Amino acid sequence: MKNITFVANELLIEKARKKAKEEMTSLNAKIQEWLRVYVNEQESPKNFEEYWAQYADLDVKGGSKLSRKERNAR
């Protein structure tokens, strides 16, 4: 991995660290996640049909229906 340096408001960084901690992760992990999403958005297909065409061969069916007892089980 490569280290990067950027400038941000100190209060904003502290709030972000606190939020990441509440989510049981780190600010570094959240930034890496954001980078992956950002890159994938840039590489996304230009239209809806093109996007779903890559999944055309998948046989996706819903699971079995749960009984009322199973749905309410805790």
Buried (B, 14 or more C-beta within 10 A) or exposed (E): EEEEEEEEEEEEEEEBBEEBEEEEEEBEEBBEEEEEEEEEEEEEEEEEEEEEEEEEEEEEEEEEEEEEEEEEEE
